[in-house]
Amino acid sequence: MVIKESAVLSIKGEKVGMLDGEDVFHYTLDNGKMQVEMTNYGGIISRIIVPDNNGKLENVVLALEEIPDYFTKNGPYLGAAVGRYANRIGKGSFTLDGETFHTTKNNGENTLHGGAKGFGAKVWKPEIYKNENAVGVKMTYLSVDGEEGFPGNLETTLWMELTADNKLKLRFESTTDKPTVVNLTNHSYFNLSGISGDVRDHQLQIFADAITPTGPGQIPTGEVKRVAGTPFDFQTPKNLGAQLDALGEGFDHNYVTKRANSSELIKIAIVKHPESGRVMEVFSTAPGVQLYTSNHMRDFEGAEGKVYHPHWALCLEPEAWPDSPNKPNFPSTNLFPGEKYDHEIVYEFGVEK
């Protein structure tokens, strides 16, 4: 099936397999300048193909060769939509409205990215669409009451679209029939070099003056700590390799982009690869963004015969602050019947000459 919007914007989809009795599709979105590939399995972005400053098109996200490979090989959440709760919930439990809930512990004593089988491992119901300036896929998933220990039937819609002006836009919208907690994001691993090596040569700026420090199990202590004068400081553009050396380890930290929840879409980060000239700007409505430098990626066999290693990509996961259900001073992730969870993310691509 092919849909065309003018002579430039197009989307095509093909069935590539089945899982749990549901059809799985591979979609290619094209605006004449860049392409985005995705699937309704896990809401996964499988490739983002953009030009460098010489017009050379290359994929800039870590990927597996074929969509069915993600069914069994995607332990790192490559490109996935993660939920019900992205990042960590300490000790796999939280209390809401006087009732304590126990979620699946899949990261030591903690819950990570929604449990053993979160949103990134589910088949979503897809529907392709077009409008004047974009083509995309609308995906829906019903997370039933008690799934991975979370309360309430949570209905989620995810819009994933490519615009004519090189923006990849994602929007999550959720409603529930019982009080619950929600935190949804995308977990793409970016390497603007075309994945020719590690990302130490990338330049990174994050518009955040603080992080939420962590203790054992990478669970936040509850503090909000300013980054000025530390290796965590990306308020001005910094070479990622130099900051990794200064830190002495990899990054896996939540940056505070807002002090409170709001619907305002703000620029939260800029990533540049000086050699290729590729630039990515990231926007979000969430109060935080997790910087992760693929610290545990070891000898991982990816697409095109490439083998991924530590620091071969960086993740910028816009989301609520980790373990918010257990931290009353953090912006709330509670969702109640009659309310709507709404999170928008925009990745904008370009080049610098």
C-alpha positions in Angstrom: 0.0 0.0 0.0 1.3 3.4 -0.9 -0.1 6.9 0.0 1.3 10.0 -1.6 0.8 13.6 -0.4 1.9 15.8 -3.2 4.9 14.5 -5.2 7.2 14.3 -2.2 5.6 13.0 1.0 4.9 9.3 0.8 4.3 6.3 3.1 4.4 2.6 2.3 3.8 -0.4 4.5 4.2 -4.1 4.1 3.4 -7.1 6.3 6.6 -8.7 7.6 5.3 -11.2 10.1 2.9 -12.2 12.8 3.2 -12.2 16.6 0.6 -13.3 19.2 -1.9 -13.6 16.3 -1.4 -10.0 15.2 0.0 -8.7 11.9 3.3 -6.9 12.1 4.1 -4.2 9.5 7.2 -2.4 8.3 6.5 1.2 7.3 8.7 3.6 5.4 8.0 7.4 5.6 9.7 9.6 3.0 9.6 13.3 2.5 12.0 13.4 -0.5 15.0 14.4 1.7 15.0 11.8 4.5 13.3 8.5 5.4 12.1 7.0 8.6 11.3 3.3 9.0 9.1 2.0 11.8 6.9 -0.9 12.9 3.8 -1.4 14.9 5.7 -4.0 16.9 6.7 -2.0 20.0 6.2 1.3 18.2 9.8 0.8 17.2 11.7 3.3 15.0 14.0 1.0 13.1 15.9 3.4 10.9 16.3 7.2 10.4 18.1 7.9 7.2 19.3 11.5 6.8 21.9 13.3 4.6 25.2 14.6 5.7 26.6 17.9 4.4 27.6 16.3 1.1 24.1 14.8 0.6 25.1 11.3 1.6 22.2 9.4 3.1 22.9 7.2 6.1 21.0 5.6 8.9 21.6 7.3 12.3 20.0 5.0 14.8 21.2 1.6 16.0 19.1 -1.1 14.3 18.5 -4.7 13.7 18.5 -6.1 10.1 14.9 -7.1 9.8 11.7 -6.3 11.8 11.2 -9.9 13.0 14.7 -9.8 14.6 13.2 -7.4 17.2 10.9 -10.1 18.5 13.8 -11.9 20.2 16.9 -9.8 19.9 15.9 -6.4 21.2 17.0 -6.5 24.9 18.4 -2.9 24.7 14.9 -1.5 23.7 16.3 -0.3 20.3 14.0 2.4 19.0 11.1 1.2 21.1 8.1 3.0 22.7 8.6 2.2 26.4 6.0 2.1 29.1 3.8 1.9 31.1 6.5 3.5 33.1 9.8 4.5 31.3 12.9 4.3 33.4 12.9 2.9 36.9 10.4 2.4 39.8 12.3 1.7 43.0 11.8 -1.8 44.5 9.0 -2.5 42.0 6.3 -0.9 44.1 4.4 2.4 44.7 1.4 3.6 46.7 -1.4 5.4 45.0 -4.7 6.5 46.7 -3.7 4.5 49.8 -3.2 1.2 47.9 0.2 -0.4 47.3 1.0 -1.9 43.9 3.8 -4.3 43.1 5.2 -4.1 39.6 7.4 -6.7 37.8 11.0 -6.5 39.0 13.2 -6.9 35.9 16.2 -4.7 36.8 17.5 -6.2 40.1 15.0 -5.1 42.8 13.5 -2.5 40.5 11.1 -2.2 37.6 12.6 -0.8 34.4 10.8 0.4 31.3 7.4 -1.1 32.3 8.5 -4.6 33.4 9.3 -7.9 31.8 7.2 -7.2 28.7 6.5 -3.5 28.3 5.0 -1.5 25.5 8.1 -2.0 23.4 7.4 -5.7 23.1 3.7 -5.4 22.2 1.9 -5.4 18.8 0.1 -2.1 18.4 -2.9 -1.7 16.1 -1.8 0.6 13.3 -3.5 3.0 10.9 -1.6 5.0 8.3 -2.6 8.6 7.7 -1.7 11.8 5.8 -2.3 15.5 6.2 -1.1 18.5 4.3 2.4 18.5 5.8 3.1 15.0 7.1 2.6 11.3 6.7 2.5 8.9 9.6 1.2 5.9 11.5 -1.3 6.1 14.3 -0.9 3.2 16.7 -3.1 2.1 19.6 -2.5 -0.3 22.5 -4.7 -1.3 25.4 -2.7 -2.2 28.5 -5.1 -4.2 30.7 -5.7 -3.7 34.4 -2.9 -5.6 36.3 -0.5 -5.9 33.3 3.0 -6.0 34.8 1.3 -5.1 38.1 0.0 -1.7 37.0 -3.6 -0.7 37.9 -6.2 0.3 35.4 -7.1 -0.4 31.8 -4.8 2.1 30.1 -5.7 3.1 26.5 -2.8 4.6 24.6 -2.5 6.2 21.2 0.9 6.9 19.6 1.1 9.2 16.6 4.5 8.9 14.7 4.9 11.2 11.7 7.4 12.7 9.3 6.9 16.2 8.2 8.0 18.0 5.0 10.5 20.0 7.0 12.5 17.0 8.4 10.8 16.7 11.8 10.0 13.3 13.2 7.1 13.9 15.6 5.8 11.5 18.2 2.8 12.1 20.5 1.5 9.8 23.2 -2.0 10.1 24.6 -3.4 7.9 27.3 -6.6 7.5 29.4 -7.4 5.2 32.3 -10.4 3.8 34.1 -8.6 3.5 37.5 -5.9 5.7 39.2 -2.5 4.7 37.8 0.9 6.0 36.9 2.1 6.7 33.3 5.5 7.7 31.8 6.0 7.1 28.1 8.9 7.8 25.8 10.9 6.6 22.8 14.2 4.8 23.3 16.2 5.4 20.0 20.0 5.1 20.1 21.4 8.0 18.0 24.8 8.0 16.1 24.9 10.9 13.6 28.1 9.6 12.0 26.1 7.0 10.2 27.3 4.5 12.9 30.9 4.5 11.7 32.2 4.3 15.2 31.5 5.5 18.7 29.9 8.9 19.6 32.8 10.4 21.5 33.3 12.9 18.7 29.7 14.2 18.9 28.9 17.5 20.4 26.0 17.7 22.9 24.1 20.5 24.5 21.3 19.8 27.0 19.1 22.7 28.2 19.0 21.7 31.8 20.7 23.2 34.9 20.2 20.1 37.2 20.1 16.4 37.4 18.3 14.0 39.8 21.3 12.1 41.4 20.9 8.4 42.0 21.9 5.9 44.6 21.9 2.0 44.6 20.2 0.5 41.5 20.2 4.0 39.9 17.2 5.0 41.9 17.0 8.8 42.5 17.9 9.9 46.0 15.2 12.6 45.8 17.6 15.4 45.4 17.8 18.0 42.6 21.4 18.8 42.1 22.8 21.6 39.9 25.3 20.6 37.2 27.4 23.7 36.9 31.1 23.0 37.2 30.6 19.2 37.0 31.0 16.6 34.1 27.2 16.6 33.9 27.2 20.2 32.7 26.0 20.3 29.0 24.4 23.7 29.3 26.8 24.9 26.6 27.9 22.6 23.8 30.5 20.0 25.0 32.5 17.3 23.3 30.9 14.0 24.6 34.2 12.2 24.7 35.8 14.8 27.0 32.8 14.7 29.3 32.9 10.9 29.4 36.5 11.0 30.4 35.8 13.6 33.1 33.0 11.5 34.5 35.1 8.3 34.4 32.0 6.3 33.5 29.1 6.3 31.1 26.1 8.6 31.4 22.7 7.2 32.5 21.1 10.2 34.3 17.9 12.2 34.3 18.3 15.9 33.4 15.8 18.4 34.7 14.3 20.3 31.8 11.3 21.6 33.8 10.7 21.9 37.5 7.0 21.1 37.1 4.7 19.4 34.6 3.4 21.6 31.7 2.2 21.2 28.2 4.8 23.6 26.7 6.9 22.1 24.0 10.5 23.2 24.6 13.9 22.6 23.0 15.8 20.3 25.4 18.9 19.2 23.5 21.1 19.7 20.4 23.4 16.9 19.1 26.0 17.6 16.4 28.5 15.5 14.5 31.1 17.9 13.3 32.6 15.7 10.6 29.4 14.8 8.8 27.7 18.1 9.6 24.5 16.3 10.8 22.5 18.1 13.5 19.6 16.9 15.6 17.5 19.1 17.8 15.2 17.5 20.4 12.0 19.0 21.8 9.6 17.7 24.4 6.8 18.5 26.8 8.1 16.3 29.5 9.9 17.6 32.7 13.1 15.5 32.1 15.3 13.7 29.7 17.5 10.6 30.4 20.9 10.8 28.8 22.2 7.3 28.2 25.5 6.6 26.4 24.9 2.9 25.6 27.3 1.8 28.4 26.3 -1.8 28.3 26.3 -2.4 24.6 28.9 -5.1 24.1 29.6 -7.0 20.9 25.9 -6.5 19.9 25.3 -7.6 16.3 23.3 -4.9 14.5 22.2 -4.2 11.0 24.4 -4.1 8.0 27.0 -6.4 9.6 28.0 -3.8 12.2 28.8 -4.8 15.7 27.9 -2.2 18.4 30.1 -1.5 21.5 29.9 0.8 24.5 29.4 4.5 23.6 28.4 3.7 20.1 25.3 5.7 20.5 23.5 8.1 22.8 19.9 8.0 23.9 18.0 11.1 24.8 14.8 9.8 26.4 12.3 12.7 27.1 10.2 11.6 30.1 9.1 12.1 33.6 11.7 11.9 36.4 12.6 8.3 37.4 10.8 6.8 40.4 8.4 9.7 40.6 5.7 7.5 42.1 7.9 7.2 45.2 9.1 10.8 45.3 6.4 13.2 46.4 8.7 16.2 45.6 9.0 15.1 41.9 6.5 16.2 39.3 3.6 13.8 39.5 3.1 10.9 37.1 -0.3 10.0 38.4 -3.2 9.7 36.0 -6.8 9.5 37.1 -10.1 8.6 35.3 -11.3 11.6 33.3 -7.8 12.9 32.8 -5.6 12.6 29.7 -1.8 11.9 29.6 -0.2 13.7 26.7 3.5 13.7 25.8 4.9 15.2 22.6 8.5 14.6 21.3 10.0 16.2 18.2 13.4 15.2 16.6 14.4 17.8 14.0 17.2 17.0 11.6 19.5 19.2 9.5 23.1 19.9 8.5 25.8 22.5 9.2 28.2 23.2 6.4 
